[in-house]
Amino acid sequence: MRSLVPVLVAGALLLGSVGLIARGRQADPYSARHVRALLEAPLTRPADDTTPVQPFWRALLAHPRVRRTDAGLELPLGRVQVDPTLARAAALAAGELVTLPTRGPEGQPGPPLWEVILASSAAREEHGQRVVKLFGCRHSASAEGAPALEDSYHARLALAAGLERAAAQAGRPIRLEGVETPEPGGVNFEVAWVDGRQLLDVTFAGEPTRIWSVERAVTAATPDDAPARATFVAELTRLAASAPELGALRVLGAEEAHADGIDVRLEVLGGRLSALTSSGQGLRLSAYVPLTTRAASNP
């Protein structure tokens, strides 16, 4: 995709006027008790590593980016990102893109994308109904979108649903093949979030250089990041205070991301809460805790 180079990990963007839906508060996986249990969880490490296991919070405070001062420790905290991330929200809203007018291979304005797909080599007529095959789907995003591999799957489902919805609303119901598993000869989707715009390129089997494109301006919001950040900082500070030999902990970026700080990604997947750090120095720390343990049941 032309300039769609940012971190091809899977996922990105953010939906124009679409708002993000905040988590329900009844069983909040990012509550203080869950985050504290995660910070106390043992650091994930290779199976052949026989060194003593550290809890995640101690490994974090031993990070090379943490500076020791006369008073104690200074931790530069970058982004703290939770679901729904910008990338995940983008993936879930990707189906809206199929209703946008296309730009053809030479840049000329064209029909809505769903009409192009129904008229393409990926579609056929069968028993009086149009059948459309889907093949590849990939999301890309810059790091601030917190892309994850699962975003591509969510985008695939959203695009499939959007295609069915657009065709049905036009009185042309369709049947899809390859929604869950790629179908050879089907449509290829490439979605990206670049400089405040969401872009989708579509290609068809046998015509890899013939690209149909749509795009729209988007705005981004992650309302759950700030409360999760406050909880993370509060629980980390409490744990640090339980180890007086460390001295006082000062978090640089307690309220907003510190430039060049350590980024923390908190994610709920497969019944567990996990944490993963990243920084410019390349050191990555990770830990997880099942949400069915003491952390999930304590008041």
C-alpha positions as MATLAB code, in Angstrom:
seq = 'MRSLVPVLVAGALLLGSVGLIARGRQADPYSARHVRALLEAPLTRPADDTTPVQPFWRALLAHPRVRRTDAGLELPLGRVQVDPTLARAAALAAGELVTLPTRGPEGQPGPPLWEVILASSAAREEHGQRVVKLFGCRHSASAEGAPALEDSYHARLALAAGLERAAAQAGRPIRLEGVETPEPGGVNFEVAWVDGRQLLDVTFAGEPTRIWSVERAVTAATPDDAPARATFVAELTRLAASAPELGALRVLGAEEAHADGIDVRLEVLGGRLSALTSSGQGLRLSAYVPLTTRAASNP';
ca = [
       0.000    0.000    0.000;
       1.490    3.230   -1.068;
       2.529    5.064    2.111;
       0.832    2.629    4.458;
       4.060    1.603    6.055;
       3.497    2.014    9.820;
       3.957   -1.106   11.960;
       2.349   -3.913    9.971;
       1.399   -5.890   12.998;
      -2.300   -6.062   12.562;
      -4.639   -3.315   13.176;
      -4.919    0.368   13.289;
      -6.959    3.520   12.630;
      -9.710    5.171   14.264;
     -13.151    5.707   13.265;
     -14.312    9.072   12.156;
     -17.340    9.997   14.089;
     -17.599    6.566   15.643;
     -17.093    6.632   19.404;
     -15.512    3.898   21.456;
     -17.704    1.997   23.858;
     -16.361    2.046   27.378;
     -16.064   -1.166   29.331;
     -18.819   -2.127   31.682;
     -17.834   -1.568   35.280;
     -19.466   -4.663   36.775;
     -16.529   -6.989   36.103;
     -13.748   -4.601   35.243;
     -10.591   -6.593   34.372;
      -8.529   -3.429   34.945;
      -9.755   -2.869   38.493;
      -7.267   -2.224   41.276;
      -7.357   -5.812   42.533;
      -6.747   -7.245   39.069;
      -3.918   -4.842   38.269;
      -2.268   -5.459   41.632;
      -2.431   -9.230   41.101;
      -0.870   -8.757   37.676;
       1.948   -6.625   39.089;
       2.602   -9.332   41.684;
       2.551  -12.122   39.077;
       5.861  -13.786   38.179;
       7.690  -12.473   35.155;
       7.179  -14.581   32.056;
      10.479  -16.035   30.850;
      11.847  -18.753   28.557;
      11.407  -22.327   29.787;
      15.187  -22.863   29.960;
      15.766  -19.785   32.151;
      16.696  -21.019   35.648;
      17.323  -17.646   37.289;
      15.143  -16.744   40.306;
      11.682  -15.577   39.310;
      10.849  -11.927   40.013;
       7.390  -10.446   40.289;
       6.547   -8.191   37.367;
       6.618   -5.003   39.452;
      10.164   -5.620   40.720;
      11.419   -6.418   37.220;
       9.809   -3.202   35.983;
      11.542   -1.130   38.658;
      14.835   -2.783   37.698;
      14.386   -1.745   34.062;
      17.412    0.098   32.573;
      15.214    3.146   31.965;
      14.480    3.487   35.689;
      16.899    5.940   37.300;
      18.131    5.786   40.887;
      18.242    9.127   42.691;
      19.157   10.181   46.220;
      15.484    9.893   47.157;
      14.790    6.573   45.480;
      13.674    5.605   41.952;
      12.354    7.524   38.915;
      10.286    5.521   36.457;
       9.529    7.156   33.073;
       6.094    5.815   32.083;
       5.073    6.044   28.445;
       1.694    4.950   27.087;
      -0.574    2.690   29.140;
      -2.944    1.063   26.674;
      -5.947   -1.174   27.303;
      -8.829   -2.566   25.281;
     -10.411   -1.219   23.256;
      -7.229    0.117   21.698;
      -7.295    2.392   18.683;
      -6.380   -0.562   16.488;
      -9.099   -2.808   17.898;
     -11.768   -0.134   17.572;
     -10.652    0.419   14.002;
     -10.922   -3.254   13.196;
     -14.427   -3.446   14.634;
     -15.554   -0.471   12.516;
     -13.840   -1.537    9.276;
     -17.132   -2.728    7.772;
     -18.248    0.871    7.307;
     -15.554    1.374    4.677;
     -17.270   -0.778    2.036;
     -19.999    1.857    1.579;
     -17.535    4.594    0.599;
     -16.990    5.625   -3.044;
     -13.872    4.104   -4.537;
     -10.852    5.494   -6.317;
     -10.031    3.335   -9.305;
      -6.584    2.113  -10.367;
      -5.944    5.423  -12.160;
      -7.390    7.514   -9.332;
     -10.724    8.113  -11.011;
     -13.861    8.271   -8.797;
     -15.888    5.115   -8.884;
     -18.883    3.312   -7.392;
     -19.136    2.259   -3.736;
     -16.631   -0.419   -2.826;
     -19.257   -3.094   -2.168;
     -20.509   -2.744   -5.762;
     -16.966   -3.134   -7.099;
     -16.552   -6.322   -5.060;
     -19.863   -7.804   -6.236;
     -18.844   -7.178   -9.854;
     -15.330   -8.570   -9.431;
     -13.702  -11.904  -10.234;
     -14.178  -12.843   -6.570;
     -17.952  -13.046   -7.107;
     -20.119  -15.457   -9.078;
     -23.792  -16.110   -9.678;
     -25.174  -19.282   -8.147;
     -28.846  -20.282   -8.050;
     -29.938  -16.705   -8.570;
     -27.737  -15.328   -5.766;
     -24.394  -13.542   -5.822;
     -21.654  -15.486   -3.999;
     -18.519  -13.594   -2.903;
     -15.250  -15.202   -1.801;
     -12.946  -13.583    0.775;
      -9.220  -14.272    0.935;
      -6.721  -12.093    2.845;
      -7.199   -9.338    5.403;
      -4.521   -7.359    7.218;
      -4.585   -4.344    9.515;
      -1.617   -2.042    9.981;
      -1.101    0.769   12.460;
       1.517    2.917   14.080;
       2.616    2.027   17.595;
       0.225    4.435   19.326;
      -2.645    2.312   18.009;
      -1.372   -0.686   20.025;
      -1.957   -3.127   17.160;
      -2.302   -6.831   17.880;
      -2.507   -9.887   15.678;
      -6.161  -10.426   16.596;
      -7.124   -7.099   15.006;
      -6.874   -8.585   11.526;
      -9.404  -11.263   12.419;
     -11.818   -8.708   13.893;
     -11.435   -6.562   10.785;
     -12.160   -9.567    8.578;
     -15.420  -10.258   10.389;
     -16.392   -6.566   10.317;
     -15.723   -6.254    6.587;
     -17.717   -9.413    5.884;
     -20.656   -8.128    7.922;
     -20.432   -4.704    6.284;
     -20.433   -6.240    2.820;
     -23.495   -8.359    3.602;
     -25.282   -5.384    5.130;
     -24.602   -3.022    2.209;
     -25.761   -5.581   -0.356;
     -28.911   -6.427    1.614;
     -29.845   -2.759    2.011;
     -29.601   -2.393   -1.770;
     -31.924   -5.358   -2.259;
     -29.114   -7.612   -3.484;
     -28.523  -10.172   -0.713;
     -25.327  -12.171   -1.059;
     -23.667  -15.284    0.343;
     -20.071  -15.134    1.534;
     -17.406  -17.826    1.394;
     -14.177  -17.592    3.367;
     -15.428  -15.526    6.305;
     -13.510  -17.625    8.830;
     -10.968  -19.331    6.560;
      -9.440  -17.637    3.486;
     -10.956  -18.799    0.215;
      -8.541  -18.915   -2.769;
      -9.516  -16.504   -5.497;
     -11.257  -14.192   -3.046;
     -11.032  -10.508   -2.150;
      -7.901   -9.180   -0.419;
      -8.302   -6.381    2.143;
      -5.504   -4.138    3.435;
      -6.530   -1.583    6.064;
      -4.298    1.061    7.628;
      -4.386    4.109    9.863;
      -2.041    6.790    8.540;
      -1.798   10.386    9.770;
      -5.390   10.654   10.927;
      -6.887    8.799    7.963;
      -8.278    5.302    7.609;
      -7.466    3.659    4.293;
      -8.605    0.425    2.711;
      -7.075   -1.084   -0.419;
      -8.780   -3.988   -2.162;
      -7.253   -6.312   -4.740;
      -8.491   -9.444   -6.474;
      -6.819  -12.714   -7.392;
      -4.874  -12.484  -10.643;
      -4.896   -8.659  -10.512;
      -2.454   -7.775   -7.687;
      -1.549   -4.399   -9.190;
      -5.138   -3.299   -9.824;
      -6.042   -1.597   -6.552;
      -9.391   -0.162   -5.539;
      -9.147    2.255   -2.628;
     -11.358    4.094   -0.151;
     -10.407    6.373    2.709;
     -11.848    8.717    5.295;
     -10.678   11.130    7.966;
     -10.816    9.698   11.443;
     -10.533   10.855   15.014;
      -9.255    8.791   17.881;
     -10.271    8.346   21.496;
      -9.325    5.781   24.108;
     -11.365    6.728   27.185;
     -10.300    3.686   29.212;
      -6.553    4.348   28.997;
      -6.537    7.174   31.563;
      -8.319    5.287   34.388;
      -6.195    2.206   33.720;
      -3.075    4.362   33.882;
      -4.124    5.856   37.205;
      -4.790    2.384   38.622;
      -1.482    1.028   37.328;
       0.477    3.917   38.850;
      -1.361    3.711   42.181;
      -0.858   -0.038   42.594;
       2.775    0.096   41.475;
       3.421    2.890   43.975;
       1.817    0.862   46.786;
       3.949   -2.172   46.007;
       7.114   -0.064   45.809;
       6.286    1.402   49.223;
       6.216   -2.133   50.635;
       9.943   -2.393   49.839;
      11.536    0.495   51.802;
      15.009   -0.486   50.598;
      14.037    0.882   47.173;
      13.354    4.364   48.497;
      10.515    6.550   47.271;
       9.127    5.887   43.786;
       8.502    8.857   41.515;
       6.609    8.101   38.301;
       7.406   10.498   35.466;
       4.269   10.530   33.343;
       1.841    9.547   36.074;
      -1.011   11.324   34.258;
       0.170   11.583   30.649;
       2.706    9.593   28.674;
       6.293   10.623   29.324;
       8.390   11.110   26.184;
      10.588    8.060   25.586;
       9.035    6.334   28.582;
       8.292    2.632   29.039;
       5.041    1.689   27.316;
       2.715   -0.799   29.015;
       0.056   -2.786   27.185;
      -2.632   -4.430   29.326;
      -4.760   -6.988   27.520;
      -7.540   -9.418   28.350;
      -7.354  -12.556   26.253;
      -8.257  -16.176   26.853;
      -9.519  -15.583   30.384;
      -6.390  -13.884   31.639;
      -5.030  -10.388   32.086;
      -1.550   -9.829   30.671;
       0.997   -7.033   30.650;
       3.716   -6.350   28.115;
       6.224   -3.512   28.211;
       8.160   -1.968   25.356;
      10.753    0.761   25.170;
      13.329    2.209   22.826;
      15.983   -0.011   24.422;
      14.253   -3.150   23.219;
      13.825   -4.827   26.635;
      10.363   -6.370   26.895;
       8.846   -7.602   30.146;
       5.662   -9.643   30.356;
       3.451  -11.333   32.911;
      -0.094  -12.609   33.161;
      -2.655  -13.649   35.744;
      -5.805  -15.753   35.215;
      -8.925  -13.715   35.847;
     -10.451  -16.691   37.663;
      -7.936  -16.534   40.529;
      -7.982  -14.592   43.779;
      -7.695  -11.370   41.763;
     -11.069  -11.942   40.201;
     -12.878  -12.909   43.385;
     -11.571  -10.582   46.060;
     -13.837   -7.646   46.926;
];
